[in-house]
Amino acid sequence: MTRNIVTVSPSCSLEEALALMAEHKISTLGVVENGRTVGLATEEEMLTFAAGGTRAKNSDIAQADISIKLALNPDVNTLEAAASMEKADVRAAVVTDDSGKLLGIVTVTDILHRLRDEDFASIRRAKNSISLPGERVFVSRQESVAGCIGKMVKAGIDCVVVTSHSKPVGIFTRRDAVRLLSKSISGGKSGDSAIREPVSACMTEPVQTVGEERPLSEVTGIMEEKGVRRMVVVDGEGRLKGIITQKDVLKRLDANYTQIIQRVASDTRDQLNMSEARYDTMVESSIEPIYIIRGGKLTYMNPSMVRLMGSGIDRMEGEKFLDFVHPGDRGRVKDEM
């Protein structure tokens, strides 16, 4: 969780909000009124609002969609936060106390920092998590900055990749757009000229790329090291294959869910005082089969395990686990128990 939050009031102007984001190089502002958290101003919402034209530029951010999409309790653990953020389809969530006081913001970046290499076991390669070219926008060097911002807002994406002969040569992100829009709104005609320039004049180059066979755990490590939220994926010839964003990783993280639950619960039990009831709820609602064996017998199966085995829980519990394993596999399974 990020605790040092830059906050504004609902009466903050769009110009002021963009300037703060550009100055602090942040993607989210907390919106606070009378000591209570009333919203989040994100890069995405501010760019969408700015796309409304002159009227929006002269308005305060309360007229934009700054509503709180997700609020988390401070005792929530990493896995619960990740699941809630994925369900709400947000990059950031506020953390508040019972009075509504803003304690911090949890982002996808915070979540991924808590994961370990083994959590990526079933998504081993970068190519398994990319947003394909058809899901993203790719532009030429000649595309204007204004055109790129318009495409990003329309498609609801956080960047466009600049390509030449099917190879990535640059990238233009929401953060770049915030910086240039801030300059445009506050700088008058001289600022307006910046967004009319070709994107080649302000894109980031060279592009940070990874090979499609790169282990996903390494890719997320590179993102953290470089301080970026996405990586461009290329094939062996350097041709564009797609993009991996932090949200892509979170959405497709179908690794050994049981192990993640157990590890996160263990790591955070003392810190967050996670209740037994909450842990039971996590296990019961897990998409992965979970079972407990004591003395060689099944003593517990969650609903996913029951569905997998295709038999009633009343008939299976208490039975010897190996009776449900194929005879040819029993020796290996027994050695691993």
Secondary structure as the mmCIF struct_conf table of DSSP 4:
data_model
#
loop_
_struct_conf.conf_type_id
_struct_conf.id
_struct_conf.beg_label_comp_id
_struct_conf.beg_label_asym_id
_struct_conf.beg_label_seq_id
_struct_conf.end_label_comp_id
_struct_conf.end_label_asym_id
_struct_conf.end_label_seq_id
STRN STRN1 THR A 2 THR A 2
STRN STRN2 THR A 7 VAL A 8
TURN_TY1_P TURN_TY1_P1 PRO A 10 SER A 11
STRN STRN3 SER A 13 SER A 13
HELX_RH_AL_P HELX_RH_AL_P1 LEU A 14 HIS A 24
TURN_TY1_P TURN_TY1_P2 LYS A 25 LYS A 25
BEND BEND1 SER A 27 SER A 27
STRN STRN4 THR A 28 GLU A 33
TURN_TY1_P TURN_TY1_P3 ASN A 34 GLY A 35
STRN STRN5 ARG A 36 THR A 42
HELX_RH_AL_P HELX_RH_AL_P2 GLU A 43 ALA A 50
TURN_TY1_P TURN_TY1_P4 ALA A 51 GLY A 52
HELX_RH_AL_P HELX_RH_AL_P3 THR A 54 LYS A 57
TURN_TY1_P TURN_TY1_P5 ASN A 58 ASN A 58
BEND BEND2 SER A 59 SER A 59
STRN STRN6 ASP A 60 ASP A 60
HELX_RH_3T_P HELX_RH_3T_P1 ILE A 61 GLN A 63
BEND BEND3 ALA A 64 ALA A 64
BEND BEND4 LYS A 69 LYS A 69
STRN STRN7 ALA A 71 LEU A 72
TURN_TY1_P TURN_TY1_P6 PRO A 74 ASP A 75
HELX_RH_AL_P HELX_RH_AL_P4 THR A 78 ALA A 88
TURN_TY1_P TURN_TY1_P7 ASP A 89 ASP A 89
BEND BEND5 ARG A 91 ARG A 91
STRN STRN8 ALA A 92 THR A 96
TURN_TY1_P TURN_TY1_P8 ASP A 98 SER A 99
STRN STRN9 LEU A 102 THR A 107
HELX_RH_AL_P HELX_RH_AL_P5 VAL A 108 ARG A 114
HELX_RH_3T_P HELX_RH_3T_P2 ASP A 117 PHE A 120
TURN_TY1_P TURN_TY1_P9 ALA A 121 SER A 122
STRN STRN10 ARG A 125 ARG A 125
HELX_RH_3T_P HELX_RH_3T_P3 ALA A 126 ASN A 128
BEND BEND6 SER A 129 SER A 129
HELX_LH_PP_P HELX_LH_PP_P1 ILE A 130 ILE A 130
STRN STRN11 SER A 131 SER A 131
HELX_LH_PP_P HELX_LH_PP_P2 LEU A 132 LEU A 132
HELX_RH_3T_P HELX_RH_3T_P4 PRO A 133 GLU A 135
BEND BEND7 ARG A 136 ARG A 136
STRN STRN12 PHE A 138 VAL A 139
TURN_TY1_P TURN_TY1_P10 ARG A 141 GLN A 142
BEND BEND8 GLU A 143 GLU A 143
STRN STRN13 SER A 144 SER A 144
HELX_RH_AL_P HELX_RH_AL_P6 VAL A 145 ALA A 155
TURN_TY1_P TURN_TY1_P11 GLY A 156 GLY A 156
BEND BEND9 ASP A 158 ASP A 158
STRN STRN14 CYS A 159 SER A 164
TURN_TY1_P TURN_TY1_P12 HIS A 165 SER A 166
STRN STRN15 LYS A 167 THR A 173
HELX_RH_AL_P HELX_RH_AL_P7 ARG A 174 ARG A 196
BEND BEND10 GLU A 197 GLU A 197
STRN STRN16 PRO A 198 PRO A 198
HELX_RH_3T_P HELX_RH_3T_P5 VAL A 199 ALA A 201
TURN_TY1_P TURN_TY1_P13 CYS A 202 CYS A 202
BEND BEND11 MET A 203 MET A 203
STRN STRN17 THR A 204 THR A 204
BEND BEND12 PRO A 206 PRO A 206
HELX_LH_PP_P HELX_LH_PP_P3 VAL A 207 GLN A 208
STRN STRN18 THR A 209 GLY A 211
TURN_TY1_P TURN_TY1_P14 GLU A 212 GLU A 213
BEND BEND13 ARG A 214 ARG A 214
STRN STRN19 PRO A 215 PRO A 215
HELX_RH_AL_P HELX_RH_AL_P8 LEU A 216 LYS A 226
TURN_TY1_P TURN_TY1_P15 GLY A 227 GLY A 227
BEND BEND14 ARG A 229 ARG A 229
STRN STRN20 ARG A 230 VAL A 234
TURN_TY1_P TURN_TY1_P16 GLY A 236 GLU A 237
BEND BEND15 GLY A 238 GLY A 238
STRN STRN21 LEU A 240 THR A 245
HELX_RH_AL_P HELX_RH_AL_P9 GLN A 246 LYS A 251
TURN_TY1_P TURN_TY1_P17 ARG A 252 ARG A 252
BEND BEND16 ALA A 255 ALA A 255
HELX_RH_AL_P HELX_RH_AL_P10 TYR A 257 LEU A 272
TURN_TY1_P TURN_TY1_P18 ASN A 273 ASN A 273
HELX_RH_AL_P HELX_RH_AL_P11 GLU A 276 SER A 285
BEND BEND17 ILE A 287 GLU A 288
STRN STRN22 TYR A 291 ARG A 294
TURN_TY1_P TURN_TY1_P19 GLY A 295 GLY A 296
STRN STRN23 LYS A 297 MET A 301
HELX_RH_AL_P HELX_RH_AL_P12 PRO A 303 MET A 309
TURN_TY1_P TURN_TY1_P20 GLY A 310 GLY A 310
BEND BEND18 SER A 311 SER A 311
HELX_RH_AL_P HELX_RH_AL_P13 ILE A 313 MET A 316
TURN_TY1_P TURN_TY1_P21 GLU A 317 GLY A 318
BEND BEND19 GLU A 319 GLU A 319
STRN STRN24 LYS A 320 LYS A 320
HELX_RH_3T_P HELX_RH_3T_P6 PHE A 321 PHE A 324
BEND BEND20 VAL A 325 VAL A 325
HELX_RH_3T_P HELX_RH_3T_P7 PRO A 327 ASP A 329
HELX_RH_AL_P HELX_RH_AL_P14 ARG A 330 GLU A 336
#
